[in-house]
Amino acid sequence: MLKTKAFRCTAVACHTFTQRAWHMSKGGGDYQSLLVQQLDYAGLVRAPLQNKPVYILSDADKASNAVRILYNAAPVVLGFDTETTVGRKEHPQAPSLLQLATSEACLLIQLYRISKGDPALFPPPISRLLGSPRILKVGCNGSLDALLLETSYGVKTRGVIDIEMLAIVHGIPVQSLADMYEVWGDDKDTLQKAHYSGKVGELDGIFEWDWEGEMRREMIEYASKDAFASLTIFQNMMNWKRKAGWVSYEKRRPMTKEEELEDVWTFISANRKGQFQKMQTLLQWLRNSYPRYQKTKVEPDRTQALIGNLRDLAAQGRFFFVGTSLPTNSTPSDSSESRPLPLSDAEFLAQTYQVPGQTLHTLLSNMDPNILREVLPAQEAGAEDIASFVIKLSRFLEHPMRVGSMVRQVMNEAVQQRMEKWDDKEWIIKMLKLLGGKGLVKMRVDGKVEFDEIWVEKVRTLAQIAQEKKMEEIG
């Protein structure tokens, strides 16, 4: 509870500070239009887009000149974001691209292309602008971008505002920049940055984009939209302006308490089967992962609702209790029937439980090779053996993940364990596409990849049949 109170207090303090800065920025004149004129006059080439001016800066001199012009224009607030090329073996966490946006123009600065990850080659004008506390840098999870800039290039970024923190003050739960744009974006616009067909075999998403090379039109649009959108969201938040006709997720998709409880259990059993863990660990995972509450509840309401759900599920016997005994209302000499004492939240969350069933990874790892062949596609001549890939992948895909995040996790583990092929981004993507083409995995509309539920059910059914047959033989 103390953490959730502190979190909300931080959000309120953030909002108070940004309100002051926002009022200071109002009436700041038409520096943006002058800024565009100065950038054009400096010979900086605009990207071939039909909307607001976007400037791609891929060498130190042009980047320094553009940022000096921006700094001298004395902006109060900038949209702020970074992008990082997935799979770079040298300096893998170093941001590749820095996006800075006013309401009329955006700078896309290819930091890694300019510096090659060397802090000594980082342009000083960019360091000065980032380090200025009088210029607010607003973005979704901007503090993480600032941290990566500091750890990679030694550059401190001050005046960073995480706009998702401001959303908490408004009492609206959000998961992403796109979610916030649906509430505080332009009335006639959506932040539709990517389209997925649902087929992993057709992947050409951002995890394959090289932010250090020549930037294609879709990359320019993607990167600039993030920065422009962050600024728009911040401005509308400060004005308490929401999109016309916006309706909360809870009102669009209502659930009864019973339906919600079953939905929580379905989510737990689909992702945590066979696992032993403390309720506190399960609570933390649900708080960060359960989709409905991510869209309908903010802290501390989210935590309290989840504790209530977990207590109800435990009371219904959905979990297996793991331990010696629960506290009771009887003494050793008491002959009356003992009854469990009510547990405080802290005591309840300290208990260890098991979710019935087995994880997909456990099922595949222990499956008879002959049965395993039934659930895997037939091997084509010269194709790699995909059995080991599917088994390994099942550990990472216990729940849907963004492809870029999953690829990074697989590669990081491969580097640590010195696993051949697994540290090769191209090979991982090739195997994902192969599985997608065979119907084992699929891409969701939100850009996350997951195992196909029909295939997973087939695995579980065959495993159950094999287990029953084994029990009959023993009997």
N, C-alpha and C positions, 0 to 999 in steps of 0.2 A: 504493500500500500504506500509505503514511504517513497518507493521508486516512482510509482505512478503519479503521486502528488508532485514530486520533484520534476518529473517530466512535464506535467502540465504547467507548473510554475515557470519552467524554462521557456515553454512556448509563449506564455503570457508576457514574460519579460522581453522575448524576441519581438513580439507584436508591438509592445509599447515603444521599443527602440525604433523599429521600422516606421511606425506612425510618425514619429518626430522627423525622421529623415525624409519621409514622403511629403510631409507638409513643407519642408525646406525646399524640396525639388519642384513643387508646384509654382508656376509662374517663372520657371527658369528660362523662358524665352524660346526661340526657335533654333537652338544650337544644333539640333539634329540636321536640319536642312543645310545649315552652314557647314556642318561636318561632312555631309555627302559631297558638297561642292569642293571642299578642301581635299578630300580623298581622291576625287576625280582629277582635280587640278594637279595633284602630285603624281599623276600618271599611273595610278593603281587600277588594274583592269577588273571590271566587274564580271562575275560569273554570268553565263547566259541564261538567266532566269527572267520570268515575266513579272515577278512581284518586286519586293523590296531589294535594294542593292546589297549584294553579298560579294565580299572581296576575299580571294584566296591568296594567302601570303605564304610562299614556300621558300623564301630566302631571308637571311638575317637583315639585310639592308631595308628591303621593302616592309618587312614586319615591324622593324624598329621605327621607320618613318610613319607608318600607319598608326601605330600605338602612340607615338608622340602627338600626332594630330588629335587622336581621341582623348588623350590625357589633357591636352591644352584646351579642349572644348569644355572641360570641367563638368562632365556628367555626374549626376548624383546616384543613379541606379543603372546597372548593366545586367542584361541577361547573361548567364554564366554556365558553361558546361565544358566537358572534355570528352574525347573519344580515344580509345586505345585499340590498336591492332591486336587481334587475338592470335596467340601462337608465336609471337616474337620470342626467340630463345634468349637474346641478349636484352637485358633491362625489360623483362616482360611486363612490369607494372607501370612503366613510364608512359604518361599520357602522350599520345601521338598528335592530337589535335586540340587546340584551345579555341572555344567559341565565345565571343564577346559581342553583345548586341545592344544597340539603342533601339528606340521605337521605329527608326527608319533605316537602319543599316546594320550589317553584321560582318565582323571580321572572323575569318577562319584561318587560324595560324597553325601551320604544320610544325609544331615544336620539335618533334623527334627528327624530322627531315632536316631541320635547321641545325640542331645540336648534336645529333647522333647519341643522345643520352648523356652527353658530357655537360655537367653544370657550368663549366668554364665558358662554354659556347652559348649559354642561354642569354638572349638579348637583354641588356640592362633596362631599356625602356619598358619592357614587359614586366620585369621584376618590380619596377617602380610603381606601375599602375596596379599590379596585383597586391602590392604591399600597402597601398594607400587605404587607410581606414575610412576616409571621407567618401570613397566611392563604394557604394554597396554592390556586391556581386550576388545576384539572386538566382537560385537554381534548385532543381530537385536533387537532394542529397549532395548539395554543393560542398559541404564540409568534407566529404570523402574525396571529391575532386581536388580540394585544397590540400588534403593530406598527401595524396599521390604526387601532387606537384612539389610539395616540400620534400618528401622522402626521395623522389627521383631526381629533382633538379636543385634542391636546397633553397627553393623560393618560398617565402612565407606569403600566404594570401590572407589579407585582413578584410573585414567588412563583409564576410560571407553570411548569407541568410538562406537557411534551408526552408523553402516555401512549404514543404509538407508539415513543418512545425506550425506554420501559420494556419494551416487547414485545421489543426487540432483546436485552435482558438475559436474557429468558426463552427466546431462541433461536427465536422464532416470527415469521415474516414476515407482515406485515399491510399492507393497502392502505387500509383505511378504518375508521371507527368501527364499522360493521356487522361487519366481519371480526373486530375485537377482541371485539365482544360475543358472537360465536359461540364464542369461547374462554373469555372471562372474565365473561360476562353471567350473569344469573339462569338457573338450570337450566330453569325452566318458561316462559321467555320468549324472544322473538327481537326484534331491532331491525328489524322490518319496517315501514319508514316510507312506502314508496311502491310502488304497483303499476302496471306498464306493460303495455299490451296488445300492444305491438310495433308499433302503428300511430301514426305521427307525426301523422296527421290527427286524432287524439284527444288531442293534447297538452293537459294542464292542469297541468303540473308546477310545481315550485317556482320556475322561472325567470320565471313569470308572476305570482308572488305579490308583493303590495305589503305589505312589513313595516311600513310607516308608517301604514297605514290601519286600518280595523276588521279584526281578526283572526278568521278563520273557525275552526271547530273543528279542521279538519285541519291548519291552520297552527299552532295552539296545541299540538296533540299532537306535531307534527313537531319544533317548537322545544324543547319541554320534554323530549321523549325524548332529544334529544342531550345535554342537560345532566345529566339523571338517569343516562343510560347511561355517560357519562364518569366520573361519581363511582363507580358500581357497578364498572366495569372497574378503576379505580384501587384500590378497596378489595380486590377479589379478587386483583389482582396482588400487593398487599402481603402478602396471606395465602397466596400461591402456590396459589390455589384456581381450578381450571378447571371448566368445565361437565362434568357427568357424561356419559360416552359420547362426548366430543369425540374426533375422529380427524383427523389432519393431512391436508391436501390431497394430499400426496405418496403417502400410503398409500391414500387413496380412489381416486386416479387415477394409478397407477404407469405409468412409461414406461421402456423400455430406453434405453441410451445412443444407439443408432441412431435410435430413434423421436424422442427428444428433439432430436437434431441436425436431423432433418428438420422438426420442429416450429419450431425456431428459423429455419431457412431459409425455411419457408413464411411466417413472420411478417415476415421481412426483405423477401422478394420482393414481398409484398402491399403493403408500405408504403414501400419505398425504391427501387422500380424506376427505372432511368435516372439515379440521383443519383450525383454525384461527391463523395466525402467521405473524410476520413481515418478510418482504423479507430478512432482514439480517439473521434471524434465518433459513429460508429456504436455503439461500446461504451457511451458515455454514454446514448445514446438507448435502447438495449436494457436497460440497467440500470434505467432508469426506466419502461420501457414493456412489456417482454416479460411477458405475463400469467402464464405458468407459474412463472417465477422470482420474480415478485412474491408468489406464494403459497407457494413452497417453500424459498426460500433467503434468508438474511440476509447482510449484509456481514461479512467480505470474501469469503465463499464464493460469493456471487452473481457478483462481478466475475471471480474466478478461473475459474469455470465458463464464463462467457461468453467470456473470452479463449481458453480451450481450444476452445470451439465455433467461434469465428471462425477460429482457426488451422486447424482440421480442414476447414472449408468452403473456406478459401483453398487448402489443399493439394489439395482435390478439384477445383479450378479453377472454383468457383462464381462468383468475382468476377473482373472484368477489372482487372488491375494497370495503374495509370496512373503513368508515370514513365520515367526514362531507363534505369535498370538496377538490378538487385538485386546486393548484394555477392556475390562468388564466391570460390572457393578457388584461382583461377589468377591469374597475373601476365600482363602483355601479351606477354612472351616465352615464356610457357608454351604449348607446343603441345598439351598434353593437354586433354581435354574439361573445360570449366569447369562447376562445379556450385555452385548457390547455397549460401552459408553459412547456417547456422541463425541466425535473427534473435532477438535478445533481445525480451522483451515490449515494451520501449520502442521499439525499432526497428520492430517489426511494427506497433505502433499508430500510428507516424508515417507509415506508407505510405498512399498515396491509391489508392482502388479505386473501381470503378463497379459497381453492381448491374445486371445485364443487364435490358433491357426499358425501358419508358417509364412515367412516372407517369401516373395517370389525368388529372391536370391538363394534362400535355403532350399527351396524346392528344386530349383535348377541344378544347384551344386550337388545335391544328394540323389538326383534322378538317375535311374538306370540308363546307361548309354543307348540301349535299344529304344527305350521310351523317348529319350531326348531327341533321337533322330526323327520321331514322329511329329514333334512340334517345331522342328527347324526345317527350313526349306532345303530341298535337295541340292547338294553341292554341284556346282557347275565345274566343268573341266578347267583346271588351273586356278580356281578361286580359292581364297584363303579359307581355312577352317573357321567358320563363324561361331561354333559352339562356345569356344573360350571367350569370344568377344561378347556374346549375348549374356553369358554368365557374369562376366565382369561388369557389363553395362547395367545389369539388373540391380547391382549394389548401388550404383549412382542414381538410377531412375526409380527409387522407391516411391517417389512422387514426381509429378511433372516438373521439369526444369527448363530454363532457357538454354538454348543450344550452346550459346557462347560460354555460359557459366559451366555447363557440364563438360564441354571440351577442355576448358581451362583446368577443372578439377582432375580430369583424367590425365592430362598432360603433366600437371604438377606431381601427382602420385607416381607417374611413370618415371619422372626424373629422379625422384627420391629413391625409388626401388630399382632403378636402372633396367626398366622393362623395354625391350626392343619393340619398335613400331609404335608403341602406345604414346610415345612423346612426339609423334609425327601428326600434326594437325590434319594434313591432307589425307593420311591413311584413315584417321578416325572418321572424317567426313565421308570418305569413300565407303566405309563400312556402314555408316548410318544410312547413306543413300541406298545401299544394297538391302538393308533390312526394311527400309521404307518401301522399296519396290516390291518386296515380298510380303508386305502387310503386317510385319511384326511391330513396327513403331509408326507413329504418325505425328504430324505437326498440328498443334491446336491453333485456333485463330489468334490467340494472344502471343504466339511466337514460342510457346513452350513445347517440348517434345515429350512424349510418353509412350509406353507400350500400349499396343492396341488392346482394348478391353476384351474383345472376342478371343484374341490369341491367349491372353492371360487366363481367361476362364477355361480354355481348352487345356492349358498346362495344369491348372488346379484339378480339373476333372480327371485327367489321366493319372495324376499323382494320387488322387483319392481312390480310383479304381485299383491302382497298383497296391496301395496300402491295404485295401479290403481283401484283395487276393492273397496278399502275404499273411494277413491275419487268419484267413481260412486255412491256409497251408499249415500254419502253426497250430491252429485248433484241431 
